[in-house]
Amino acid sequence: MIRRPPRSTPKPSSAASDVYKRQLNIPKLSPNYPALSQDTIIPVIITVFNDRSFTFITKTPPVPVLIKQILKLDKGSATPNVEKVGTLTRDQIEGIAKQKMPDLNCYNLEAAVKSVEGTARSMGVLTRET
């Protein structure tokens, strides 16, 4: 489930319908979510047990979200092979890779950097060494 920051009129999303279906105590769930005041998307894993208790694990934001935040973009390119929307430096890419390391299936930083570069390329973002 991906939890977005609250809006003026709360409306259950399709992912939140599972929370309602399982009859979880929503007021108990929200204070446990540390990023409610931030304006970013945070993936969440909620494990619900038979007695309606639950565990709550937050992940790091998705790589495209981090790239859009750094470059101050609303969205990536619709045609990434033709239209380029920005440029990331090697230091910025390494910063994203270090932040995402706990959630990536990479054994070292260089593999994580290549993964972030691939995501940037698919968004129409150029990369440079300096």
C-alpha positions as CSV (number, residue, x, y, z in Angstrom):
1,M,0.0,0.0,0.0
2,I,1.2,3.5,-0.7
3,R,0.1,6.1,1.7
4,R,-0.2,9.7,0.4
5,P,-0.4,12.7,2.7
6,P,-3.9,13.6,3.9
7,R,-6.0,16.0,1.8
8,S,-8.9,18.2,2.8
9,T,-11.5,15.5,2.2
10,P,-10.4,12.0,3.1
11,K,-11.6,9.4,0.7
12,P,-10.6,5.7,0.9
13,S,-8.4,4.6,-2.0
14,S,-8.5,1.1,-3.4
15,A,-5.5,0.2,-1.3
16,A,-7.1,1.6,1.8
17,S,-10.2,-0.5,1.2
18,D,-8.2,-3.4,2.5
19,V,-7.7,-1.6,5.7
20,Y,-11.4,-1.0,6.0
21,K,-12.2,-4.6,5.0
22,R,-10.1,-5.9,7.8
23,Q,-11.8,-3.6,10.3
24,L,-8.6,-2.0,11.5
25,N,-8.7,0.9,13.9
26,I,-7.8,3.8,11.6
27,P,-7.1,6.4,14.3
28,K,-4.5,3.9,15.7
29,L,-2.9,3.5,12.3
30,S,-2.4,7.1,11.4
31,P,-0.2,8.2,14.4
32,N,2.1,5.4,13.7
33,Y,2.7,6.8,10.2
34,P,5.6,9.2,10.6
35,A,5.4,10.9,7.2
36,L,1.9,12.3,7.3
37,S,3.1,15.9,7.4
38,Q,5.5,15.4,4.5
39,D,4.5,16.0,0.9
40,T,5.9,12.8,-0.5
41,I,4.8,9.2,-1.3
42,I,5.9,6.6,1.2
43,P,5.3,2.9,0.6
44,V,3.9,1.0,3.6
45,I,3.7,-2.7,4.4
46,I,0.9,-3.5,6.9
47,T,0.6,-7.0,8.2
48,V,-2.7,-7.7,9.8
49,F,-3.2,-10.5,12.3
50,N,-6.3,-12.5,13.3
51,D,-6.9,-10.4,16.4
52,R,-6.9,-7.2,14.3
53,S,-3.5,-6.1,15.6
54,F,-1.0,-5.1,13.0
55,T,2.6,-4.4,12.2
56,F,3.5,-1.3,10.3
57,I,6.7,-1.0,8.1
58,T,7.5,2.1,6.1
59,K,9.9,2.0,3.1
60,T,11.9,4.7,1.4
61,P,10.2,6.8,-1.3
62,P,10.3,5.4,-4.9
63,V,13.3,6.5,-7.0
64,P,11.1,8.4,-9.5
65,V,9.7,10.5,-6.6
66,L,13.2,11.3,-5.3
67,I,14.4,12.3,-8.8
68,K,11.3,14.5,-9.3
69,Q,12.0,16.2,-5.9
70,I,15.6,16.9,-6.7
71,L,14.9,18.3,-10.1
72,K,11.6,20.0,-9.0
73,L,9.6,18.3,-11.7
74,D,5.9,17.5,-11.8
75,K,6.4,14.5,-14.0
76,G,8.9,12.8,-16.2
77,S,9.1,13.0,-20.0
78,A,6.3,11.4,-22.0
79,T,8.8,10.5,-24.7
80,P,12.1,10.0,-22.8
81,N,14.1,9.0,-25.9
82,V,13.2,12.4,-27.6
83,E,12.4,14.9,-24.9
84,K,14.8,15.4,-21.9
85,V,13.4,17.1,-18.8
86,G,16.5,17.6,-16.7
87,T,20.0,16.5,-15.7
88,L,21.3,14.7,-12.6
89,T,25.0,14.8,-11.5
90,R,26.8,11.7,-10.3
91,D,26.7,13.0,-6.7
92,Q,22.9,13.4,-6.8
93,I,22.5,9.9,-8.2
94,E,24.8,8.4,-5.5
95,G,22.8,10.3,-2.9
96,I,19.6,8.7,-4.1
97,A,21.2,5.3,-4.3
98,K,22.5,5.5,-0.7
99,Q,19.0,6.5,0.5
100,K,17.4,3.6,-1.4
101,M,20.0,0.9,-0.5
102,P,17.9,-0.7,2.3
103,D,15.0,-1.3,-0.2
104,L,16.9,-2.2,-3.3
105,N,18.0,-5.7,-4.4
106,C,21.6,-4.5,-4.9
107,Y,24.7,-5.8,-3.2
108,N,26.9,-2.7,-3.6
109,L,26.6,1.0,-4.2
110,E,27.7,0.8,-7.9
111,A,24.8,-1.6,-8.7
112,A,22.4,0.7,-6.9
113,V,23.7,3.7,-8.9
114,K,23.1,1.9,-12.2
115,S,19.6,1.1,-11.1
116,V,18.9,4.8,-10.3
117,E,20.5,5.8,-13.6
118,G,18.2,3.4,-15.5
119,T,15.2,4.9,-13.8
120,A,16.4,8.4,-14.6
121,R,16.9,7.4,-18.2
122,S,13.3,6.0,-18.4
123,M,12.0,9.4,-17.1
124,G,13.9,11.4,-19.7
125,V,16.6,12.6,-17.3
126,L,20.2,12.9,-18.5
127,T,23.1,12.0,-16.2
128,R,26.5,13.6,-16.1
129,E,29.7,12.7,-14.3
130,T,30.5,16.0,-12.5
